[in-house]
Amino acid sequence: MADSQVLLLNLCYQPFLDALYKPLFDSLSAKADLKRANERAEALRYLELSRPVAIIATDAGLTESENGQVVEAVLQYVRNGGILILGLDFPSSIAMDEFDSFFQRKLNLPWASGDYHRDDFEINEEGIFPPPGGSRENFPQNYNMKALHIKNASPEQRLYTASDSDQAAIVGTSYGEGYVAYIGDCNGEAEMGNFILGLIGLA
């Protein structure tokens, strides 16, 4: 997997993310060739020429109207078998009035913003994980995080849930031939790195 590429899509790049998520980026760099696209043209050029094992949208740039072409290119990549992860600063930086619209209008998913609080979450053994994820043993079984939850996800789309809740901190679903995941963890807990590596088959 050393030659596999992972794209960090930072269309609203904030330098503090490099320090906050250094352990995650170091872990990814140890397993894959980590690429970055901080501007629209750069992202489009990369997606035209390359096929990463995963795209991690680190912020809310995909929700901004001027990045519509990038959204289409990213979704085409996913439909053709790619993995899109929406996380890191995404749940913290997205405007709440854009959250539901992005998932429901652009991705045609019923997901909507839910509660925002810290809780203990457990992996959903019946959840839909992408083929590269392999065994559930590659994922944290328990995950404490402060998260912007998702509601309206189907039971199998809820990957990490708290007891007696119909919302989820992490959700995922098949999308065409590929997969889309949302990580609501707003503080970059240690489990995030293990989850992402497991999700894209680099654990």
Residue, then its C-alpha position, 0 to 999 in steps of 0.5 A: m500500500a506504500d504507493s497508494q495515495v490519499l488526498l487531503l481536500n482543504l478548500c478552506y485551508q486553515p494552518f492550525l489543522d496541520a498541528l491539530y491533526k499531526p498524529l493522523f497525518d503522520s499515520l497516513s503518511a506512513k502508510a500512503d503517499l499523502k497529497r493535498a489540494n488547497e485550491r479549486a483548480e489544484a483539486l480538479r487537476y489532481l482528480e483528472l490525473s489521479r485516483p487516490v484510495a480515499i479523499i478526506a474533505t478536511d473542511a467545509g469547502l465542498t459546501e461552498s457554491e464556487n466549488g460546485q465543479v469540485v463536488e461533481a468531480v469528487l462524486q464522480y470519483v466516489r461513484n466509480g469506486g472511491i471513498l470520500i470521508l467528510g471529517l476533521d474540521f468539516p463538522s466544526s466549520i460548516a454553516m448549519d444552514e448549509f449542512d442539511s442542504f449539502f447532504q440532501r441536495k448535493l449527495n441525495l442523502p437524507w442525513a441532517s444535523g443532529d445533537y452536539h455533545r460528548d458521549d461514549f459510542e460503540i461500533n455498530e456491528e451491523g453497520i455498512f463498511p466499505p470493502p477495504g475496511g475488512s475486519r471490524e477488528n481494524f476499527p476502535q470498538n469504543y470511541n469517546m468524542k464530542a460530536l455533531h451527530i447525524k440524524n435520519a441515517s438508516p440503522e445500517q448507516r450508523l457506524y458509531t452510536a450511543s446507547d438508546s439513541d437513533q442518531a450517530a456520531i459517525v455514519g457511512t453508506s455505499y454510494g454508487e460503486g464507492y462509499v461516503a462517510y461522515i465523522g462528527d468528531c470535532n476534537g480529533e480524538a486518538e480513535m479518529g486516526n485508527f478509524i480512518l486507517g481502518l476505513i480505507g484499508l491501511a490499518 
